C-alpha cells in the first residue's frame, strides 16, 4: 500500500523534507504535465482519468488541498502518489523528482544512527533520465564537428537551419565505437545503467559500445520534457542498418506510449482542442515551424490504442469538449492502409477524426520545402472527415458500372457507415453512399442496419477498477452526514472541536460511520492541520475499503456553500447532522413506548417517557440552531 511505502522510506528521506516537498508542490502543475485540466467550480479542476478510459471527465483535482481523486475508478492521493501511479515510480523516486522540480535539497538519514549518513543511490528512473540528458549534450556538441557534415547537410536539405536543430536538440553520433560510452562512464554512470537505458550495448567481444553510430539523432521526450530515448536516421550508403533506428524498449521508453513532439505541442493541443498526427520527426519539425504547433508523430511503431489514450487526456477529448484528430498519412498504399487502421480506432475518440493528404502525396516536410509554410497550414485546413476517405477508398476498388461491382462495394462500405459513432449522421451517409454507388437508398439502408446489428456502434464503457463502491447520497440525512465528513477532511482546522464533539452514533450510513471512526483513530479533527498528509492519515486509518474510497471523494468534492465556509456553517451542518439522528431516536422511542404496558411495566415506561421528553427538547434546540439550512 501507499502508506506502507511512506513508512518504509521515511527513514531514508527525512520526514520534514517529505512534508516540505508536499507543501511546495503544486499538484495542478504536476498533473497538468499529463492531463489537461479544466475548471470544475469551487476552485477544483477536472480532466480525463489517466488510469482508465472514460468519455466524461471524472478525475478531480483539489489544488487547495493538493489532492486528486477519480470518481470513475476510485484512485486518489497526493502529488507523490500521482507520480507513483502515472509513471510507475517508487516512493523515493517520486519525492526526489518533486523535490528537484521545487528546487529543494533533500536530506537523507540511515535507520542505523551509528552508521555514516551518506546520500543513498538515486532511484533508477532518475539515473536513466540523467544519463539521457548527458547523452543529449554530448550528441549536440558532436553535430558541430567536421565528421557531422552529412548530418548538417541532411537538415539543411529539408529546410532546417541551425536554430531549428537547436530547438529540437538534434545531434550526431560520431564515427566511433564507444565515445559516448566512455564519456558517460567518466560521469559516473555504470555499465548496467547504460545498457538498461539503451544508450550502449555489449559487443560480440563483450565490451560495451555505443548503440548509435554515424547517424543523425533526435532526442525523444515524454510529456514532462524528460529525454527518454533517441531516434537515429541513417546518413551513409554503407550503413547496412535500417533507415531509422530507435531506442529499444526500456524502463523509460515504451514506443506504444510515446509521441514525438508531445512535450512542445501539448499546450497548443489543449488550447486548440486539435492534434495533427504526422509520420516522422522532420514532419513534426516542419509543421511546428510552419505554424501548425499541434503536430506529433509516433516513434517507430503504428498509431495505436495507447497513443489514443495519451492524446485524449491532453485534448480533454470528452462529451463536454470533443476534440479534432487530424491524420496526415501519405497517399500511397501504405498511407491508405494506415488511414483505414486509424478509422478502426475512431470509436475510441469522442471527437471527430480527419485526414489530410498533401498534393502529389507530399508529406508536410516535403510540402514546406516545395511550397512554403502557408501550404502546410492549408493542408491541415483542407482536411476531410476520415469516414469520407474510408468510404471512397472502399468503393473505388470496384467497377461501379456493373451490378456485381455495385453490390460488392455496398457490402464493403456498409459496415463503415454502421461504425459511425454519431448515429444522427448515419442516415445522411446512407444517402451519400447510395448516391455514390448509383443505387436506391433502401438496399443500402438494409445493408447498414444489418451491419449495425452485427456490431453495435460504440462500445461498453470501460469497467471501473474492482473494489467496493462508496455510498451515494440517497436521503437528507445521508446528505448532511457527507457534508459533515467533508468539513472534517477538507477544513479540519475550521471544524475543530465542534466536529469531534458529535458522537459517531449520529451517523446512520455504515460507510459514513466507518469514516467517522477513522477520523477519530487518526487523532481527531482537533489535532489535524489539514492538507494531503491529513487526508492520507484518515484513509490509512479506515479499515473499510469503501470508506477508504469515500475519503478520496470527500477530499475533492465541493462543499454545498457558495464562498468560503465559516464557523457558523460548521455549526449549522453539525446541528442538522445531530437533529437527524435525534429525530430518528425519537421515532424509535415513540414506537417502543406504544408497545409497553404502562401498568405492568411502569418503571420502564416512565424512564422511556422521560428520555423522550428530553430528546424532544434537544431536537427543538437543534432545529433552531440548524435553521440556516443546507
Helices and strands as residue ranges (DSSP letters): H 2-9, H 15-24, H 27-32, E 38-41, E 44-47, E 59-62, E 67-70, E 76-77, H 79-87, H 91-102, H 124-142, G 146-148, H 149-157, H 162-167, E 171-173, H 179-186, H 191-197, E 200-202, E 208-210, E 215-221, E 227-234, E 244-246, E 259-260, H 262-272, E 274-278, H 281-290, E 295-298, H 305-315, E 324-327, H 333-344, G 346-348, E 352-355, G 359-361, H 364-371, H 373-381, E 384-385, H 386-395, H 403-418, H 423-437, H 441-454, H 476-490, H 492-500, G 504-506, H 510-521, G 525-527, H 531-541, H 545-556, H 567-594, H 602-625
